[in-house]
């Protein structure tokens, strides 16, 4: 995969990669198409980003079949989890691999602008997130009778802010991961507790007070609340101002850390 990425990037003529915004856009689009091809050629990535959340939805949907109250919690909860998985987890894993294998360093020496390269990677992650939420919404309606979203503006705003927030935090976490071998441990040490505390699989309001308070400080809790408001409770943005502020604050912190800690160089000797 690494040699294929490098050859594809290096083959782009400098005149195209540096030909103003139009050239940048073409370069980013080519990188995005390459990322999509590599994604579907990687069975493990396709499983964990696409199939696993649907498996969770089917499992918990079967467990809570007949309980509309529980299903109204599970569907937006898994949708929020999918956003985190396809942005935070995927980008943290991928950037560590690209950095430690020396791909980022070599990409920097090609005519492909670094910003266009990362735009292609980020756009691919966003595509996965949007596709996953769309599929979960449809399955939730068709299989489990959860209502269609009515507050589309609120849904799109929370999705956009959630994607930015978790993508930035994923890039920031990648800076703290020392090598490829330890990447799964680092990512799961954050991902698994967060999805449990944030109420992906249960109503967070029923949790013990101390656990609920921790969840209120986490961005995933507010993403799930926003998605639930738009998908289930028919609530607009005015009902979730605090959630927007918390997500925005986490996104700002993530962007700052992602930019300040970024390195093109591998950490190995």
ABEGO torsion letter per residue (X at the ends): XAAAAAAAAAABBAAAAAAEAAAAAAAAAAAAAAAAAAAAABAAAAAAAAAAAAAAAAAAAAAABGBAAAAAAAAAAAAAAAAAAAAAAAAAAAAAAAAAAGAAAAAAABABBAAAAAAAAAAAAAAAAAAAAAAAAAAAAAAAGBBBBABAAAAAAAAAAAAAAAAAAAAAAAAABABAAAAAAAAAAAAAAAAAAAGAABBAAABBAAAAAAAAABAAAAAAAAAAAAAAAGBBAAAAAAAAAAAAAAAAAAAAAAAAABBABBABX
